[in-house]
């Protein structure tokens, strides 16, 4: 079975915890992505920032995205997956934590991101259906 390292997107760009949410939104637009890992000055993963976080927690709350820091939106420890974990473990982690993207860690280093679509391509059809159902149910 495929590992996270084999199916992940390895070209990952972080947003610094001290960078503004506005800078994060610009970077998302430039890269064509809907989420960015938040990294601290120590280059360690602090969390994930999604386009939905920006809309709901910043714009919807009437905050100024130029003044709000990306690190302020990090919600505790990020859910991650090991680079050598297999697709079944990725599926279990995504389902358990109801997340669509998982940062991939090798030791303490961020090496990539596994998205729901990456897992869908790597799993047999019945398991893909289970993943989509678990992530789509509120």
C-alpha atoms as an extended CHARMM CRD file, in Angstrom:
* protein
*
       138  EXT
         1         1  UNK       CA              0.0000000000        0.0000000000        0.0000000000  PROA      1               0.0000000000
         2         2  UNK       CA              1.2220000000        3.4940000000       -0.8340000000  PROA      2               0.0000000000
         3         3  UNK       CA              2.8660000000        5.5940000000        1.8710000000  PROA      3               0.0000000000
         4         4  UNK       CA              2.3200000000        9.2680000000        2.6270000000  PROA      4               0.0000000000
         5         5  UNK       CA              5.7210000000       10.0440000000        1.1070000000  PROA      5               0.0000000000
         6         6  UNK       CA              4.6410000000        8.4250000000       -2.1780000000  PROA      6               0.0000000000
         7         7  UNK       CA              1.3060000000       10.2380000000       -2.5340000000  PROA      7               0.0000000000
         8         8  UNK       CA              1.9560000000       13.6120000000       -0.8830000000  PROA      8               0.0000000000
         9         9  UNK       CA              2.5770000000       16.9490000000       -2.5050000000  PROA      9               0.0000000000
        10        10  UNK       CA              6.1530000000       17.6790000000       -1.5220000000  PROA      10              0.0000000000
        11        11  UNK       CA              6.4300000000       21.2780000000       -2.6890000000  PROA      11              0.0000000000
        12        12  UNK       CA              5.0050000000       22.8200000000        0.4850000000  PROA      12              0.0000000000
        13        13  UNK       CA              5.0840000000       26.5120000000        1.3090000000  PROA      13              0.0000000000
        14        14  UNK       CA              4.5320000000       27.6180000000        4.9090000000  PROA      14              0.0000000000
        15        15  UNK       CA              3.1190000000       30.8550000000        6.1890000000  PROA      15              0.0000000000
        16        16  UNK       CA              5.0230000000       32.2260000000        9.1510000000  PROA      16              0.0000000000
        17        17  UNK       CA              3.1540000000       32.4040000000       12.4520000000  PROA      17              0.0000000000
        18        18  UNK       CA              3.9600000000       36.1380000000       12.6210000000  PROA      18              0.0000000000
        19        19  UNK       CA              2.8340000000       36.8230000000        9.0320000000  PROA      19              0.0000000000
        20        20  UNK       CA             -0.5040000000       38.5380000000        8.5430000000  PROA      20              0.0000000000
        21        21  UNK       CA             -3.6150000000       36.6840000000        7.4590000000  PROA      21              0.0000000000
        22        22  UNK       CA             -3.7050000000       39.0560000000        4.4870000000  PROA      22              0.0000000000
        23        23  UNK       CA             -0.2420000000       37.8290000000        3.4540000000  PROA      23              0.0000000000
        24        24  UNK       CA             -1.4790000000       34.2540000000        3.8590000000  PROA      24              0.0000000000
        25        25  UNK       CA             -4.4880000000       34.9380000000        1.6360000000  PROA      25              0.0000000000
        26        26  UNK       CA             -2.2300000000       36.4730000000       -1.0130000000  PROA      26              0.0000000000
        27        27  UNK       CA              0.0970000000       33.4700000000       -0.8450000000  PROA      27              0.0000000000
        28        28  UNK       CA             -2.8660000000       31.0680000000       -1.1720000000  PROA      28              0.0000000000
        29        29  UNK       CA             -4.0340000000       32.9950000000       -4.2430000000  PROA      29              0.0000000000
        30        30  UNK       CA             -0.5610000000       33.0040000000       -5.7720000000  PROA      30              0.0000000000
        31        31  UNK       CA             -0.0820000000       29.2620000000       -5.1820000000  PROA      31              0.0000000000
        32        32  UNK       CA             -3.6670000000       28.2790000000       -6.0310000000  PROA      32              0.0000000000
        33        33  UNK       CA             -4.1660000000       26.4340000000       -2.7350000000  PROA      33              0.0000000000
        34        34  UNK       CA             -6.8390000000       26.5030000000       -0.0400000000  PROA      34              0.0000000000
        35        35  UNK       CA             -4.5970000000       25.8310000000        2.9620000000  PROA      35              0.0000000000
        36        36  UNK       CA             -1.1140000000       26.5890000000        4.2060000000  PROA      36              0.0000000000
        37        37  UNK       CA              0.8670000000       25.1010000000        7.0600000000  PROA      37              0.0000000000
        38        38  UNK       CA              1.6980000000       27.6500000000        9.7720000000  PROA      38              0.0000000000
        39        39  UNK       CA              5.3660000000       27.4510000000       10.7550000000  PROA      39              0.0000000000
        40        40  UNK       CA              7.0780000000       29.1640000000       13.6650000000  PROA      40              0.0000000000
        41        41  UNK       CA             10.4390000000       30.8790000000       13.6600000000  PROA      41              0.0000000000
        42        42  UNK       CA             11.8750000000       27.4770000000       14.6650000000  PROA      42              0.0000000000
        43        43  UNK       CA             10.5010000000       26.0300000000       11.3750000000  PROA      43              0.0000000000
        44        44  UNK       CA              8.2500000000       23.7050000000       13.3650000000  PROA      44              0.0000000000
        45        45  UNK       CA              4.6570000000       23.1970000000       12.3490000000  PROA      45              0.0000000000
        46        46  UNK       CA              2.2480000000       25.2260000000       14.4800000000  PROA      46              0.0000000000
        47        47  UNK       CA             -0.9900000000       24.4110000000       12.6700000000  PROA      47              0.0000000000
        48        48  UNK       CA             -2.8640000000       24.7400000000        9.4040000000  PROA      48              0.0000000000
        49        49  UNK       CA             -4.5660000000       27.8300000000        8.0320000000  PROA      49              0.0000000000
        50        50  UNK       CA             -7.4190000000       27.3360000000        5.5640000000  PROA      50              0.0000000000
        51        51  UNK       CA             -9.2820000000       29.7250000000        3.3340000000  PROA      51              0.0000000000
        52        52  UNK       CA            -12.3630000000       28.9010000000        5.4220000000  PROA      52              0.0000000000
        53        53  UNK       CA            -10.5170000000       29.9870000000        8.5960000000  PROA      53              0.0000000000
        54        54  UNK       CA             -9.8120000000       33.3390000000        6.9680000000  PROA      54              0.0000000000
        55        55  UNK       CA            -13.4240000000       33.8570000000        5.9390000000  PROA      55              0.0000000000
        56        56  UNK       CA            -15.0830000000       32.6600000000        9.1500000000  PROA      56              0.0000000000
        57        57  UNK       CA            -12.6140000000       33.6110000000       11.8890000000  PROA      57              0.0000000000
        58        58  UNK       CA            -11.2570000000       36.8270000000       10.4340000000  PROA      58              0.0000000000
        59        59  UNK       CA            -13.5400000000       38.4220000000        7.8440000000  PROA      59              0.0000000000
        60        60  UNK       CA            -16.7880000000       37.0800000000        9.3140000000  PROA      60              0.0000000000
        61        61  UNK       CA            -15.7190000000       38.2020000000       12.7700000000  PROA      61              0.0000000000
        62        62  UNK       CA            -15.0050000000       41.7320000000       11.5110000000  PROA      62              0.0000000000
        63        63  UNK       CA            -11.2400000000       41.4990000000       12.0800000000  PROA      63              0.0000000000
        64        64  UNK       CA             -8.6690000000       43.2100000000        9.8840000000  PROA      64              0.0000000000
        65        65  UNK       CA             -6.7140000000       40.5180000000        7.9750000000  PROA      65              0.0000000000
        66        66  UNK       CA             -3.7250000000       42.8650000000        7.7490000000  PROA      66              0.0000000000
        67        67  UNK       CA             -3.5730000000       43.0550000000       11.5630000000  PROA      67              0.0000000000
        68        68  UNK       CA             -4.4360000000       39.4420000000       12.4510000000  PROA      68              0.0000000000
        69        69  UNK       CA             -1.4620000000       37.0290000000       12.5810000000  PROA      69              0.0000000000
        70        70  UNK       CA             -1.5970000000       33.5660000000       11.0080000000  PROA      70              0.0000000000
        71        71  UNK       CA             -0.3180000000       32.0550000000       14.2420000000  PROA      71              0.0000000000
        72        72  UNK       CA             -3.3440000000       33.4500000000       16.0800000000  PROA      72              0.0000000000
        73        73  UNK       CA             -5.4960000000       31.0330000000       14.0940000000  PROA      73              0.0000000000
        74        74  UNK       CA             -3.4340000000       27.9110000000       14.8530000000  PROA      74              0.0000000000
        75        75  UNK       CA             -5.6330000000       25.6540000000       16.9570000000  PROA      75              0.0000000000
        76        76  UNK       CA             -3.3410000000       23.7390000000       19.2610000000  PROA      76              0.0000000000
        77        77  UNK       CA             -1.2340000000       20.9050000000       17.9330000000  PROA      77              0.0000000000
        78        78  UNK       CA             -1.7640000000       20.1180000000       14.2500000000  PROA      78              0.0000000000
        79        79  UNK       CA             -2.9450000000       16.6650000000       13.2420000000  PROA      79              0.0000000000
        80        80  UNK       CA             -0.1350000000       15.1430000000       11.1730000000  PROA      80              0.0000000000
        81        81  UNK       CA              0.8870000000       11.8890000000        9.5360000000  PROA      81              0.0000000000
        82        82  UNK       CA              4.3120000000       10.2760000000        9.3450000000  PROA      82              0.0000000000
        83        83  UNK       CA              6.0320000000       10.1650000000        5.9610000000  PROA      83              0.0000000000
        84        84  UNK       CA              6.2140000000        6.3740000000        6.0620000000  PROA      84              0.0000000000
        85        85  UNK       CA              2.6290000000        5.7860000000        7.2430000000  PROA      85              0.0000000000
        86        86  UNK       CA              0.5060000000        3.9470000000        4.7100000000  PROA      86              0.0000000000
        87        87  UNK       CA             -2.7000000000        5.0580000000        3.0110000000  PROA      87              0.0000000000
        88        88  UNK       CA             -4.8360000000        3.0720000000        5.4730000000  PROA      88              0.0000000000
        89        89  UNK       CA             -3.3490000000        5.0570000000        8.3860000000  PROA      89              0.0000000000
        90        90  UNK       CA             -3.8830000000        8.3010000000        6.4870000000  PROA      90              0.0000000000
        91        91  UNK       CA             -7.5120000000        7.3040000000        5.9120000000  PROA      91              0.0000000000
        92        92  UNK       CA             -7.9610000000        6.4620000000        9.6010000000  PROA      92              0.0000000000
        93        93  UNK       CA             -6.3960000000        9.7560000000       10.7360000000  PROA      93              0.0000000000
        94        94  UNK       CA             -8.4130000000       11.8870000000        8.3100000000  PROA      94              0.0000000000
        95        95  UNK       CA            -11.6190000000       10.1170000000        9.2770000000  PROA      95              0.0000000000
        96        96  UNK       CA            -10.9700000000       10.2680000000       13.0320000000  PROA      96              0.0000000000
        97        97  UNK       CA            -10.0350000000       13.9580000000       13.0150000000  PROA      97              0.0000000000
        98        98  UNK       CA            -12.3730000000       14.9500000000       10.1670000000  PROA      98              0.0000000000
        99        99  UNK       CA             -9.6800000000       16.7590000000        8.2100000000  PROA      99              0.0000000000
       100       100  UNK       CA             -9.2150000000       16.9860000000        4.4580000000  PROA      100             0.0000000000
       101       101  UNK       CA             -5.4810000000       17.7630000000        4.4940000000  PROA      101             0.0000000000
       102       102  UNK       CA             -2.6890000000       16.3120000000        6.5950000000  PROA      102             0.0000000000
       103       103  UNK       CA              0.8090000000       17.7430000000        6.9600000000  PROA      103             0.0000000000
       104       104  UNK       CA              3.3820000000       14.9870000000        6.4250000000  PROA      104             0.0000000000
       105       105  UNK       CA              6.1960000000       14.9230000000        8.9650000000  PROA      105             0.0000000000
       106       106  UNK       CA              9.5430000000       13.1320000000        8.7690000000  PROA      106             0.0000000000
       107       107  UNK       CA             10.9330000000       13.3430000000       12.2940000000  PROA      107             0.0000000000
       108       108  UNK       CA             10.0910000000       16.9430000000       13.1880000000  PROA      108             0.0000000000
       109       109  UNK       CA             10.4110000000       18.2710000000        9.6400000000  PROA      109             0.0000000000
       110       110  UNK       CA              7.4570000000       19.1340000000        7.4210000000  PROA      110             0.0000000000
       111       111  UNK       CA              8.0410000000       17.3300000000        4.1090000000  PROA      111             0.0000000000
       112       112  UNK       CA              4.6690000000       17.5380000000        2.4000000000  PROA      112             0.0000000000
       113       113  UNK       CA              0.8840000000       17.6250000000        2.5070000000  PROA      113             0.0000000000
       114       114  UNK       CA             -1.5210000000       14.7810000000        1.7930000000  PROA      114             0.0000000000
       115       115  UNK       CA             -4.9170000000       15.9730000000        0.5870000000  PROA      115             0.0000000000
       116       116  UNK       CA             -8.1720000000       14.0560000000        0.4160000000  PROA      116             0.0000000000
       117       117  UNK       CA             -7.7680000000       13.7680000000       -3.3780000000  PROA      117             0.0000000000
       118       118  UNK       CA             -4.2900000000       12.2250000000       -2.9780000000  PROA      118             0.0000000000
       119       119  UNK       CA             -5.7010000000        9.5350000000       -0.7120000000  PROA      119             0.0000000000
       120       120  UNK       CA             -8.6600000000        8.9510000000       -3.0320000000  PROA      120             0.0000000000
       121       121  UNK       CA             -6.2590000000        8.1760000000       -5.8830000000  PROA      121             0.0000000000
       122       122  UNK       CA             -4.2610000000        5.7460000000       -3.7040000000  PROA      122             0.0000000000
       123       123  UNK       CA             -7.0870000000        3.7320000000       -2.1180000000  PROA      123             0.0000000000
       124       124  UNK       CA             -9.4550000000        1.0810000000       -3.4760000000  PROA      124             0.0000000000
       125       125  UNK       CA            -12.9090000000        2.4730000000       -4.3400000000  PROA      125             0.0000000000
       126       126  UNK       CA            -14.8450000000        1.2350000000       -1.2510000000  PROA      126             0.0000000000
       127       127  UNK       CA            -12.3700000000        2.9140000000        1.1270000000  PROA      127             0.0000000000
       128       128  UNK       CA            -12.5590000000        6.1500000000       -0.8480000000  PROA      128             0.0000000000
       129       129  UNK       CA            -16.3170000000        6.1330000000       -0.3850000000  PROA      129             0.0000000000
       130       130  UNK       CA            -15.8910000000        5.6320000000        3.3620000000  PROA      130             0.0000000000
       131       131  UNK       CA            -13.4750000000        8.5810000000        3.5460000000  PROA      131             0.0000000000
       132       132  UNK       CA            -15.7340000000       10.8990000000        1.5810000000  PROA      132             0.0000000000
       133       133  UNK       CA            -18.7580000000        9.9110000000        3.6610000000  PROA      133             0.0000000000
       134       134  UNK       CA            -16.9080000000       10.4460000000        6.9560000000  PROA      134             0.0000000000
       135       135  UNK       CA            -15.5910000000       13.8660000000        5.9260000000  PROA      135             0.0000000000
       136       136  UNK       CA            -18.8880000000       15.0460000000        4.4450000000  PROA      136             0.0000000000
       137       137  UNK       CA            -21.1070000000       14.2020000000        7.4110000000  PROA      137             0.0000000000
       138       138  UNK       CA            -21.6970000000       17.0180000000        9.8920000000  PROA      138             0.0000000000
